Amino acid sequence: MANMILGFPNRIDESTLSGGSWVSTLPLTNLKDRRLSKVARSTDDANASTKFDIALTKDRYVKLICLVKNNFSVEATYRIYGSTVSNFATTVYDSGVLDVWEAVYATIDLEWEDDNFWDGKPTVEYLDDLAENSSLNLIHILPTITSARYWRVEIYDTTNPDGYVEIGRVFIAGQWQVTNNILYGASLGYESETSVDSSLDNTEYFDTRKSYRIFKFELESYTYDEGHTKLLDISRQVGLDKEVFVVPDPDDTILMTYRAFLGRLNTLSPIQYPYFDTNRAAYEVKEIT
């Protein structure tokens, strides 16, 4: 189990996007719109079409690159490069070709006849079901935080049943990986703003809204410096409106799609001084859907 990662701030809004081939009415610039329904869509699923470059304003430290609310197929793969030069003649980072969807099932949970018995990868039904109440996210965590201005994302999904790839938002940021991991008692669940009315005969009617995840946790620091520059200062930097990407356990690849998500702080909590040379703070991250 690795210590929780909280990624912020999202640098995509300061960037310039280019490359690939994208529908004119659903352009790459839509990736800079926080409304996940305003997607960028490639003109087809050819490799030359489903790639793009991100030019930041200067070299930035990057640990997380996430493609939020995508339609990538079960067999999709990807590759990410980082460079200090715009033509990528040299690179400071190369992920190699990776599966978009890693194993989500343990072999013991599958039947011998299942198509995914050996690799444990998600099925089409799994992704469709998850997409009903959560955004499907490609979550790439760099092995080490890397400084670069230019980033290239290549998606290889030439058998996508939609005939194109679609992305709602890009999250690219550094990280705060906590020194002391989240305290016991953290919780993860779904909440909903669906309203329920009933008629005189108790027949119920629903105004259905999409559910969203809420992750509640506490952090504790044993130095006043970290308590104030991290635990307290995150409220100032992020507020209630800025995006964060929470990864409760970077080592938990099997349950990553359930546990990690794009969100925002739901409350701003003060730090506490529970005992000598110790700070503690509680947080709630609400999923952006």
N, C-alpha and C positions, 0 to 999 in steps of 0.2 A: 504494500500500500504506500503510495507516494503522497506527499503533502499537497493539499488543495492548491489549485492555480486560479487566480482571479485576473483575467485579462482586461486591461484598459490602459489608455483611452483608445478608441477605435480610430485609426488613422485614415480610413478609406475616404472620408469626406474631404480631406486635404489633397487627395491624389488626383493624378491625371490617368485616365484609362484608355487603352488602345489595343488594337490587334483583333484577330479573328474575324468572323462575319456574323453580324447581329441584325435582327429584324429592325427596320427603321423606326417602327412605332414602339418597339421594346428594346431600346439601345442599351449599350454598356453603362451609360450614365445612370440608368435606373438603379444600379448597384449602390449608388450614393444616396438613394432615397430610403428613409427609414421605414417606409410602408412596405412590408414584405410582399404585399399583393402586387406591387409595381415591379414586375420582374424584368430581367434581361433575358432574351431568348435568342439562341443562335438560329441562323437561317436554315441549317441542316445539321446532321450529326457527324459530318466529316471532321477529321482531326484538325484540319487547317481552319475550320470555322469555330471550333469549341476551345479556343485559347484566348488569353488576354494578358496584357502587361499592366502593372501598377507602378506608376512613378510617384513616389512620395516627394515632399518638398525638399528633403535632405536625407542623409543617412539616418535611419531610425533603428533602434533595437527592436527586434521582432522575435516573439516566441510562439505566437498563435496566428494561424491563418485558417479561417473558417468560411465555408461557402454555405450560407444559411438558406433553408427552404429550397432545396434543389429537387430535381426530378431524375437524378442519375439512376441508371439501371443497376440491377444486381451485379452485372459483370463489369461495370465501369471501373477504370483505373485512372490515375492522375500522376502528374509530376510537377514539382515546384522548384524554381530556381531563384536565387538571390544574387544580385550583382551590384557593384559600385559604378558600373558603366551602363549606359542606356542600351547599347547593342548586345549586351550579354556576351561579349567576346571573352571575358573572364568571369568566373562566378565565385562567390564566397559560400554559396550553399547550393546543393543539389540533392533533392530528396530521393532521386531514383524513382522508378515507376512503382507505384503502390496501389493496392486495392482501395477503392472508395469505401466499401463496406467490408469490415473485418468480421471474423467469426463472432456470432452472437449466441450460438448454442454450444453447449458441451456435448461431446459424443454420447455420453450416458443418457442425455435427454432426448435422443433421436432414435428412430427405428432404423433397422438395417436397410429397409427399402427406401428410405428418404433420400432424395437426390443430393442433399447437402450433408449426408452422414459423415463423409470424410473431412470436409472443410468447415462445417458448422456455420457457413455464411447464411445471411438472411434470405428468405424466400421473397418472391414478389408479394405474396399475401402479407408477409410480415411488414414489409415497407409500406404497403397500402394501409394496413391497419394502424401503424404508428403515425402515418401522415394525417390520419383523421383528427388527432388531438395534439399533435406535436409537429414542429418543423423538422424535416429531414436535413441533417447538417453533416457536411464533410468537415471533420475536425482534424486539423493537422497541427501537431505539437512538435516544434523543432527540438532536436536533442539538446542543443545549447542555444541560449539567446544569441542572435546574430544581427550585426549592424550592416544594413544595406539600404540604399535608396530605391533600387529597382527590383521588382519581383515579377516573375512570370508564372502563370498558372496554365497548365495544359491538361485538358480533360480528354480522355480517350473512351468514347461511348458510341461507337459506330453501329451498335445493334439496339440502340435505345428505341423502344416501341413507339415513342412519341415522334421519332424522326428529328429530334432537336434536343438541346439541353437548355435548362431554365434555372436561373438563380435569383433569389429574392434580395440577397444582401451579402456583402463581403465584410468580414470582421478581420482586421489585421492590427495586431497590437503587441506590445511587450507584455510583461507579466509582473504580478506580485505573487510569488510562491511563498506561502507563510512559513516562518521559522518553526513555529509550533503548530501542529496540525489542529484541525477543528476539534472542539471538545465533544465528548460523548453527549448524546442527547439531541444531535442535529436531526432534522426531519426533511423529507422530500415528499411532496404530494401534489395532487391536482386540485385546483379550485375552479369554480365556474360562477359566472354571473347570470346563468340561465334563470329566468323568473318562472314561477309556477302560480297559476290561478286555477280555481276550481269553481264549477257551477253548483247550483243548488242541490243537484243529485250526487255531488262529490266527484264528478268526472273532472279529471285534471287536464289542463292545457298548458303548453310550454312555449315560451319564447326562447328558443334554443340559441345559446351563445357558445362559442368554442371554448373549451377548457384550457387552462394554462397551468404550468408548474410553478410551485413555490418552494424554494429551498431556504430553510431557516437554520442558522448555525451561530456558534459563538467562537471567538478567538481569544486567546490569552497570550500576553507577552510578558517576559520576565525582565524587561528593561524599559525604563521610562522613555528613552529615546525612540525605540521602535514603537512603543505604545502611542506616542504622539505623532511621529512622522509617518506611521502606517495606519494603525487602527483608527486614529482620529482623523487623519488627513484624507483618507479615502472618501469620507462624507463631503469634504470640501471639494475634492477634485471631481467626483462623480455626481454628487447631488441626487435628485430624484429623476432627472431627465436623461442623463448620459448612459450609453450602453456599457454593459460589462459582459464578459463571457466567463461563466463559472464552470470549472472542471473539478468536481469534488475529489476524484482520485484518478490522476493521469495514468496510473498503471492498470486500471480496470477497463481494458479495451472491450471486453464482452458486454458490459452494461453501459458503455460510453453513451450510446444513443439515448438511453433512458435518463442518465444522470447529468449530462453536460448540456448546457443550452445558453442561448443569447437572452439577456434580460436587463433589468435595471433594478436599482435599489428601491425597495417598496417603502422603506422607512429610513430615517436618519437617526441613528442611535448614538447617545453619548458614550464615551469611554468611562469605565468604572475603575475605582481603585480598591479592589477587594482586600488586599493585604500588602505587606511591605514589598516595594520594588516590583509591583505587578500591575498590569493593566488588562482589562477585559472589555470586549465589546460584542454586541449581538447584531446580527444582520438578517435581512430578508431579501432574497433576490426573486423578483417576479419575472416570469418568462414573457418575452415579446413575441406575439403570434401574428 
